[in-house]
């Protein structure tokens, strides 16, 4: 049986309403027409009120500077050159030009005032809530159930991370285009044709250019073909049921090939971007067996956190290395049991679509390809949990009908669940008020969380409390001894405290575990600076040489090596290094020292030119002003 977009196999559950007079029937029809926009408006108002608290929040140190406050592409707003540059930019290992353009638009309207950015994110979430309701209602003609699903989605505590975190605008945008693509697909199903299919492809491509997590949409559309669209059957529980389902499946799968090609192109771009940024964690760090364990357990853990949302945090530590076998086995058996039950009761079509939607949409971020060091993340549940909400609402509704529960009782149950979610969500929004609150909460509600400890230590250091930061650096290193960033940042703190032997120890440990050339270069540069403080100049030069060896296009080790050579009286080598530093990155400091070396060499005209260059870049550089004046006096 084929059911068009405005129909559903579930439609048979709706009982017809008898009317005794034409006037009553017309009045009832008019009331029915107003119910859908009224519910949509109520959902929008509810979402806006719930997330109004986010307007009191500031930016946080996690990715907000990279995406907004310190991003040169963003800070000038919608400038044409920056819009063009967004198509070539890779931020945190992702290519998402539409997300960057969205941030530019925010800066154009609100500058870098965080309230405006949070307001726009709230609007996008509200748009997604309303659109989800409208699509589900149009496909199933079950307005009440669709409203409850959308209400749960609006108030879901795990969604706070996607909405209250300004840098996570990409999740909201990609979801909006995902839902628009599904709406366009429903339009296409009514009357298949190339123009309508191209609209589906357009929205899908726009979504991928916001965030590539929606890459599995072609497979998700096959699930929607099964329910609620009713274009596809599966083999029935009894022999002989649904003959020819295989041919129908292959036909509909072939229909998705152009979308799969778009997915393939996005995958290639995403892979290139992640490799260029170094975002993918190697198998040496997280072996396959750890990833499989973490994947199995995370699928169940997401459900647990979604149904009982406590101890939510911005970062959950990776558990693949520490999960006991019995936990993974138990989680795997539960997942297999749910899958077997869904298949057994597949005539309840919403079970199949809801469950495999959840499993499938999570695939890109479940951890087989590990990006970052998190075990799971609340923001990843934003789209997948729609499937769980559909199962929950439809299943409870059908059980309620079987038990002859009143509509009022079912409505009260739904409102209670949404209200419970809303209370938790409101509290969770408050944890995003500032960086310290965010990471202190994460440390409080999680255990052995190296990333949270390290991040909190950084915040405390920046806030002028190094005395409190040290214990958190040490905790991070204790939980994740092979993490080079923790060793590097702790070494920085020790260096500032002039605890040089301890700082050198931590830099050496960072180098032992480091795989990124930029970070290794920074460690060598900082070690060289320490050896200068200790007056061990040959050791300092050795470190600067090592820094140049791993990153020959970095200007700073040339400048620092030149300073040592100048101190040692080797003016020729010092001038060469200052010149090389300036060739890579002109800085007032390098021009100043180049001028001093040339002045000592009695090349006064060249020295004066160097001082002038320094003053063009930093007019208030008093030493350059004094030296230039002295040279001009000599040359008169």
C-alpha positions in Angstrom: 0.0 0.0 0.0 1.3 3.4 -0.9 0.4 6.4 1.2 1.1 10.0 0.1 2.6 12.6 2.3 -0.6 13.8 3.7 -1.7 10.3 4.8 -0.4 7.6 7.1 -1.1 4.1 8.1 -1.6 5.6 11.6 -4.4 7.7 10.3 -6.8 4.8 10.9 -6.4 5.5 14.6 -8.3 8.8 14.3 -12.0 8.4 15.0 -14.5 10.3 12.9 -16.6 13.0 14.6 -20.3 12.9 14.0 -22.2 16.2 13.6 -25.9 16.8 13.8 -26.1 20.0 11.7 -24.2 21.6 8.8 -23.4 24.7 10.9 -21.8 22.5 13.6 -19.7 20.7 11.0 -18.5 24.0 9.4 -17.7 25.4 12.8 -15.8 22.2 13.8 -13.9 22.3 10.5 -12.9 25.9 11.1 -11.8 25.1 14.6 -9.7 22.3 13.3 -8.0 24.6 10.8 -7.0 26.9 13.6 -5.6 24.2 15.8 -2.4 23.6 13.9 -1.2 27.2 13.7 -2.3 27.8 17.3 -0.2 24.8 18.5 2.7 26.0 16.3 2.5 29.4 17.9 2.3 28.0 21.4 5.4 25.8 20.8 7.3 28.8 19.5 6.4 31.0 22.5 7.2 28.1 24.9 10.7 27.6 23.3 11.4 31.4 23.3 10.5 31.8 26.9 12.4 28.7 28.0 15.6 29.8 26.3 15.3 33.5 27.2 17.6 32.7 30.1 20.5 32.2 27.6 20.4 35.9 26.8 22.1 36.5 30.2 25.0 34.3 29.3 28.3 35.4 27.9 30.6 33.7 25.4 32.7 30.8 26.7 36.3 30.0 26.0 35.4 26.7 24.3 35.5 27.4 20.5 33.6 30.8 20.8 36.8 32.7 20.3 37.7 30.5 17.3 34.3 30.9 15.7 33.3 34.5 16.8 35.2 36.8 19.1 38.8 36.2 17.8 38.0 35.1 14.2 39.3 37.6 11.7 36.7 36.4 9.1 33.9 37.1 11.5 34.8 40.3 13.4 34.0 42.7 10.6 30.6 41.3 9.9 29.2 40.7 6.4 32.1 42.0 4.4 32.2 40.5 0.9 35.9 39.5 1.1 35.1 37.6 4.3 32.0 35.9 2.8 34.2 34.7 0.0 36.9 33.6 2.5 34.3 31.5 4.4 34.2 29.1 1.5 37.9 28.4 1.9 38.1 28.4 5.7 38.5 25.3 7.9 37.6 25.9 11.5 38.3 23.2 14.2 38.6 20.6 11.4 35.3 21.4 9.7 34.3 23.1 6.5 31.0 24.8 7.1 30.8 28.1 5.2 27.2 28.8 5.9 27.8 28.6 9.6 30.5 31.2 9.3 28.3 33.4 7.2 25.6 33.1 9.9 28.1 34.3 12.5 29.1 37.2 10.3 25.4 38.2 10.1 25.2 38.1 13.9 28.2 40.4 14.2 26.8 42.7 11.6 23.6 43.1 13.7 24.9 42.8 17.3 28.7 43.2 17.2 30.3 40.8 19.7 27.6 41.3 22.3 26.7 37.7 23.3 23.0 38.3 23.9 22.4 38.9 20.3 24.2 35.8 19.2 22.3 33.7 21.8 19.0 35.2 20.7 19.6 34.2 17.1 20.4 30.6 18.2 17.2 30.5 20.2 15.3 31.6 17.0 16.9 28.8 15.0 16.0 26.3 17.7 12.4 27.6 17.7 12.2 27.4 14.0 13.3 23.7 14.2 10.7 23.0 16.9 7.9 24.4 14.8 9.0 22.9 11.6 9.3 19.4 13.2 5.7 19.7 14.5 4.4 20.8 11.1 6.2 18.1 9.2 5.2 15.3 11.6 1.6 16.5 11.7 1.4 16.8 7.9 2.8 13.3 7.4 0.7 11.5 10.1 -2.4 13.7 10.6 -2.0 13.1 14.3 -1.7 16.6 15.7 -1.6 15.8 19.4 1.2 13.3 19.1 3.2 15.6 16.8 2.8 18.4 19.2 4.1 16.3 22.1 7.2 15.2 20.1 7.9 18.8 19.2 7.4 19.9 22.8 9.9 17.2 24.0 12.3 18.3 21.4 11.9 22.0 22.5 12.6 21.2 26.1 15.1 18.4 25.8 17.9 19.1 28.3 20.6 17.5 26.1 19.7 20.1 23.4 20.9 23.0 25.6 24.5 22.5 24.4 23.4 23.0 20.8 21.4 26.1 21.6 23.1 27.9 24.5 26.6 27.4 23.1 27.1 30.2 20.5 29.8 28.3 18.6 27.4 25.3 18.1 25.2 27.3 15.7 26.2 24.7 13.1 24.0 22.0 14.7 20.9 24.3 14.6 21.5 25.4 11.0 22.2 21.9 9.7 19.0 20.6 11.4 17.0 23.4 9.9 18.1 22.4 6.4 17.7 18.7 7.2 14.0 19.4 8.1 13.5 21.6 5.1 15.0 18.8 2.9 12.5 16.3 4.5 9.7 18.7 3.8 10.8 19.1 0.2 11.0 15.3 -0.1 7.4 15.0 1.1 6.5 17.5 -1.7 8.5 15.4 -4.2 6.7 12.2 -3.1 3.3 13.8 -3.9 4.4 14.3 -7.5 7.9 13.0 -8.3 9.9 15.1 -10.7 13.4 16.5 -11.3 12.7 20.1 -10.1 11.3 18.8 -6.8 14.1 16.4 -6.3 16.6 19.1 -7.0 15.1 21.1 -4.2 15.7 18.2 -1.8 19.3 18.1 -3.0 19.7 21.8 -2.5 18.5 21.8 1.1 20.6 18.7 1.8 23.7 20.4 0.4 23.0 23.6 2.4 22.7 21.4 5.5 26.1 19.7 4.8 27.6 23.2 4.4 26.4 24.0 7.9 27.6 20.8 9.6 28.3 17.4 7.9 26.7 15.3 10.6 23.5 15.0 8.6 25.4 13.0 6.0 23.2 9.9 6.5 20.0 11.7 5.3 19.6 9.5 2.2 19.3 6.4 4.5 17.0 8.3 6.8 14.7 9.1 3.9 14.4 5.3 3.2 13.1 5.0 6.8 10.6 7.8 6.2 9.5 5.9 3.0 8.6 3.0 5.4 6.9 5.3 7.9 5.1 7.7 7.8 5.0 7.9 4.0 4.1 4.3 3.5 6.0 4.0 0.2 7.9 0.9 1.3 7.1 -2.4 2.9 9.3 -4.9 4.8 8.8 -8.7 4.9 5.9 -9.4 7.2 6.0 -11.6 10.3 4.1 -14.3 8.5 5.2 -16.0 5.3 3.8 -14.6 2.1 3.1 -11.1 3.6 4.3 -8.1 1.5 5.5 -9.9 -1.6 7.7 -7.8 -3.9 9.0 -5.7 -1.0 12.6 -6.3 -2.2 12.0 -4.8 -5.7 10.3 -1.8 -4.1 13.2 -1.4 -1.7 15.8 -1.5 -4.5 13.8 1.0 -6.5 13.5 3.5 -3.6 17.2 2.9 -2.8 18.2 3.7 -6.4 16.1 6.9 -6.1 18.5 8.1 -3.3 21.7 7.6 -5.4 22.1 11.4 -6.3 21.8 12.2 -2.6 24.3 9.5 -1.8 26.7 11.2 -4.3 26.2 14.5 -2.4 27.0 12.6 0.8 30.1 11.1 -0.7 31.4 14.5 -1.8 30.7 15.9 1.6 32.6 13.0 3.2 35.7 13.7 1.0 35.6 17.4 2.0 35.1 16.6 5.7 38.0 14.0 5.6 40.3 16.5 4.0 39.4 19.2 6.5 39.9 17.0 9.5 43.2 15.8 8.3 44.4 19.3 7.5 43.4 20.5 11.0 44.6 17.3 12.7 41.2 16.7 14.3 41.1 12.9 13.8 42.7 11.1 16.8 45.0 8.3 15.6 44.5 4.6 16.2 47.7 4.7 18.3 45.9 6.9 20.8 42.5 5.2 20.7 42.8 1.6 19.3 39.9 -0.1 17.5 38.9 -2.2 20.4 38.5 0.9 22.6 36.4 2.6 19.9 34.1 -0.4 19.5 33.6 -0.6 23.3 32.9 3.1 23.5 30.5 3.0 20.6 28.4 0.2 22.0 28.2 1.7 25.4 27.5 5.3 24.2 24.5 4.2 22.1 22.9 3.0 25.4 24.3 5.9 27.5 22.7 8.5 25.2 19.3 6.9 25.8 19.9 6.8 29.5 20.9 10.4 29.7 17.9 11.4 27.5 15.3 9.6 29.6 16.9 10.6 32.9 18.9 13.8 32.2 21.2 14.2 35.2 24.9 15.0 35.5 24.9 16.6 32.1 28.3 18.2 31.2 30.0 20.0 28.4 32.5 17.2 28.1 32.4 13.5 28.9 35.7 11.7 29.2 36.5 8.9 26.8 35.7 5.5 28.4 36.8 3.1 25.8 40.0 2.2 27.6 38.4 1.7 31.0 35.0 0.1 30.3 34.8 -3.3 31.8 33.8 -6.1 29.4 30.6 -6.9 31.4 29.3 -3.3 30.9 29.9 -3.4 27.1 28.4 -6.9 26.9 25.3 -5.8 28.8 24.9 -2.7 26.7 25.3 -4.7 23.5 22.7 -7.2 24.7 20.2 -4.5 25.5 20.7 -2.8 22.1 20.3 -6.2 20.4 17.2 -6.9 22.5 15.6 -3.5 21.5 16.4 -4.1 17.8 14.9 -7.6 17.9 11.8 -6.3 19.6 11.5 -3.5 17.0 11.8 -6.0 14.2 9.3 -8.4 15.8 6.7 -5.7 16.1 7.6 -4.0 12.8 4.0 -3.8 11.8 4.0 -0.9 14.3 6.0 1.0 11.7 6.9 4.0 13.9 9.1 1.6 15.9 11.3 0.8 12.9 11.7 4.3 11.7 12.2 5.8 15.2 14.8 3.2 16.3 16.9 3.1 13.2 16.7 6.9 12.8 18.3 7.1 16.2 21.0 4.5 15.4 21.7 5.8 11.9 21.9 9.6 12.5 24.4 9.0 15.3 26.8 7.0 13.1 29.0 9.9 11.9 29.7 11.0 15.5 29.5 7.8 17.5 33.3 7.4 17.7 34.4 4.9 15.1 36.1 7.8 13.5 37.2 9.6 16.6 37.3 13.4 16.4 38.5 15.0 19.7 38.8 13.2 23.0 35.1 13.1 24.2 33.4 9.8 24.8 30.0 11.3 23.7 28.5 14.8 23.6 25.0 16.2 24.4 24.9 18.2 21.1 25.1 15.0 19.1 21.7 13.9 20.4 20.0 16.9 18.8 18.7 15.2 15.7 18.9 11.5 16.6 16.7 11.7 19.6 13.7 12.8 17.5 13.4 9.1 16.7 13.3 8.1 20.3 10.6 10.8 21.0 8.5 9.4 18.2 8.7 5.9 19.6 7.9 7.1 23.1 4.9 9.3 22.2 3.4 6.9 19.7 3.9 3.9 21.9 2.5 5.5 25.0 -0.5 6.8 23.0 -1.3 3.3 21.7 -0.8 1.7 25.1 -3.1 4.4 26.5 -5.8 3.6 23.9 -5.4 -0.1 24.7 -5.9 0.6 28.4 -8.7 3.0 27.6 -7.0 5.9 29.3 -8.6 9.2 28.8 -7.2 11.9 26.6 -6.9 14.2 29.6 -4.8 11.6 31.4 -2.4 11.2 28.5 -2.2 14.9 28.0 -1.3 15.4 31.7 1.4 12.8 31.4 2.8 14.5 28.3 2.8 17.9 29.9 4.4 16.6 33.1 7.3 15.1 31.1 7.8 18.3 29.1 7.6 20.3 32.3 10.2 18.1 33.9 12.5 18.5 30.9 12.0 22.2 31.0 13.0 22.6 34.6 16.2 20.6 33.9 16.8 22.6 30.7 16.5 25.9 32.5 19.1 24.9 35.1 21.4 23.6 32.4 21.2 26.9 30.5 22.6 28.6 33.6 25.8 26.5 33.5 26.6 28.1 30.2 26.8 31.6 31.9 30.6 31.8 31.7 33.6 29.6 31.2 34.3 29.1 34.9 30.8 28.0 35.8 30.7 25.7 32.7 33.9 23.8 33.5 33.5 23.8 37.3 30.1 22.1 36.8 31.7 19.6 34.4 34.4 18.7 37.0 31.7 18.4 39.7 29.3 16.0 37.8 31.8 13.8 36.0 34.7 11.7 37.2 38.3 11.4 35.9 37.5 14.1 33.4 41.0 15.2 32.2 39.6 17.7 29.6 37.4 19.4 32.1 40.2 19.6 34.7 42.6 21.0 32.2 40.1 23.5 30.9 39.2 24.6 34.4 42.9 25.0 35.2 43.3 27.3 32.1 40.3 29.4 33.2 41.7 29.8 36.7 45.1 30.7 35.3 43.6 33.4 33.0 41.6 34.7 36.0 44.7 35.2 38.0 44.4 32.1 40.3 47.4 30.0 39.4 47.5 28.7 42.9 44.2 26.9 42.3 45.0 26.0 38.7 48.0 23.7 39.5 45.9 21.0 41.2 43.6 20.8 38.2 46.5 20.5 35.7 47.9 17.7 37.9 44.6 16.0 38.0 44.3 16.2 34.2 47.7 14.6 33.8 46.9 11.9 36.3 43.8 10.9 34.4 45.4 11.2 30.9 49.2 10.9 31.3 49.8 10.7 27.5 47.9 14.0 26.7 50.5 16.4 25.4 48.3 19.6 25.8 47.9 19.0 29.5 51.7 18.7 30.0 52.3 21.8 27.8 49.8 24.0 29.6 51.0 22.9 33.0 54.6 23.6 31.8 53.5 27.1 30.9 52.1 27.7 34.4 55.3 26.4 36.0 57.4 28.6 33.7 55.4 31.7 34.7 56.1 30.7 38.4 59.8 30.4 37.5 59.8 26.7 38.5 62.1 26.0 35.6 63.2 22.4 36.3 59.6 21.3 36.7 58.6 23.2 33.6 61.3 21.6 31.5 60.2 18.2 32.7 56.6 18.9 31.6 57.7 20.3 28.2 59.8 17.1 27.6 56.8 15.0 28.4 54.7 17.0 26.1 57.2 16.5 23.3 57.3 12.8 24.0 53.6 12.4 23.3 53.1 15.2 20.7 52.3 14.4 17.1 51.5 18.0 15.9 54.4 20.0 14.5 53.0 23.3 15.7 52.7 22.2 19.3 56.1 20.5 19.3 57.6 23.8 17.9 56.0 25.7 20.7 57.5 23.4 23.3 61.0 23.8 21.9 60.6 27.6 21.8 59.5 27.8 25.4 62.3 25.4 26.5 64.7 27.7 24.7 63.3 30.7 26.6 63.8 28.9 29.9 67.5 28.1 29.0 68.0 31.8 28.3 66.7 32.6 31.8 69.1 30.0 33.2 71.9 31.5 31.1 72.5 28.2 29.3 72.7 29.8 25.9 74.0 26.8 23.9 71.1 24.7 25.2 68.8 27.6 24.2 70.1 27.7 20.6 69.7 23.9 20.4 66.1 24.2 21.3 65.5 26.9 18.8 67.2 24.8 16.1 64.9 22.0 17.0 61.9 24.3 16.7 63.0 25.4 13.3 63.5 21.8 12.3 59.9 20.8 13.0 58.4 24.1 11.8 60.7 26.0 9.5 58.0 28.5 8.5 57.5 29.7 12.1 59.1 33.2 12.6 59.6 33.1 16.4 62.5 30.6 16.8 64.5 32.6 14.3 63.9 35.8 16.3 64.8 34.0 19.6 67.9 32.4 18.1 68.9 35.8 16.8 68.6 37.3 20.3 71.0 34.6 21.7 73.4 35.2 18.9 73.2 39.0 19.5 74.0 38.4 23.2 77.0 36.3 22.2 78.3 39.0 19.9 77.7 37.1 16.7 76.1 40.0 14.8 76.3 38.5 11.3 74.2 35.4 12.3 71.9 37.5 14.4 71.1 39.8 11.5 70.5 36.8 9.3 68.0 35.3 11.8 66.3 38.7 12.4 65.9 39.1 8.6 64.5 35.6 8.2 62.0 36.2 11.0 60.9 39.4 9.3 60.6 37.7 6.0 58.2 35.1 7.5 56.3 37.5 9.8 57.1 41.3 10.1 57.0 42.3 13.8 58.1 45.5 15.5 60.3 43.6 17.9 62.2 41.9 15.1 62.7 45.2 13.4 64.0 46.7 16.6 66.6 44.0 17.2 67.6 44.0 13.6 68.2 47.8 14.0 70.2 47.3 17.1 72.4 44.6 15.5 73.0 46.8 12.4 73.7 49.8 14.6 76.3 47.8 16.5 77.8 46.9 13.2 78.0 50.6 12.3 75.5 50.2 9.4 73.6 53.3 10.6 71.5 53.9 7.5 70.2 50.4 7.4 69.6 50.5 11.2 67.6 53.7 10.9 65.5 52.0 8.2 64.8 49.1 10.6 63.8 51.5 13.4 61.5 53.3 11.1 59.8 50.1 10.1 59.4 49.2 13.7 57.8 52.6 14.4 55.4 52.2 11.5 54.0 49.1 13.1 54.2 50.4 16.7 54.5 54.2 16.8 54.8 54.2 20.7 57.9 52.0 20.7 60.1 54.4 22.7 63.4 52.5 22.4 63.1 52.6 18.6 62.3 56.3 18.7 65.3 57.1 20.9 67.7 55.0 18.9 66.4 56.6 15.6 66.9 60.1 17.0 70.4 59.2 18.1 71.3 57.9 14.6 69.9 60.9 12.9 72.0 63.1 15.2 75.1 61.1 14.2 74.4 61.3 10.5 74.0 65.1 10.5 
